[in-house]
Amino acid sequence: MSYQTLSIREHPEYLDRAVDYFSSKWGIDHIGYYEKYGWRFHGLEDSEWGDKSRVYEIKSCD
């Protein structure tokens, strides 16, 4: 059996499956993950695929 590597940018229809896979494999909850590490949720913006993307910000180390 051979596997093919797909880019989510080229195949956004697989985004939900990829998120579910990584979330279950490493126990990462994609909602609340960045907040655990000091990122602040800024809001939702339209993505290039027509969905909404979560936008975060964090204070710079400079």
N, C-alpha and C positions, 0 to 999 in steps of 0.2 A: 504494500500500500504506500502510495506517495502522497505527501501533503503539499499544499500550495500556500504560500504566504500572500495574504491580501492586505491591502492598505485600506484602512477605514475611510480615509479621505476619498479614495476612488470607489469604495463600496459602502456608503453610509447606511445602507439597508442592514448591515451586520453590526451596527453600533450597539444596539441593545444586547445582542448575544455576546459581544466582546466584553461589555461592562459586567454582565452577569457572570461570565466565565472568570474574569479577574477577581471580581468580588467574592465569589465562592472559593476560588483557589487559594487566595491569600487573606481571606476574611476582611476585605476592605469594603467598607460601606461607602459608596460613591457620594452619598449625601452625608455631610458632616465630617468627611475625611480631612479636608483642608482646615476646617475650624479647629481640629485637634492639634494642629501644628502652628497655630497663631495667625492663620489667614482669616481675613474678614470678608464675609459674603457681601458683595457690592450690589448685585442685582442680576437680572436676566437681560440678555441682548439677543437679537436675531442672529442666527448662525448662517453660514454660507449655504447650508443644506435646507434652510427654510424652517428649522426648529429653533428652539430657544437654547442658549448656552449660559451656564452659570459663570459669572465673572467674580473673581476674588482679587483682593489687594492685601499687601503686607508692607510693613515699614521697611525701608531699605536699610542695609547695614552700613551705608556710607556715613 
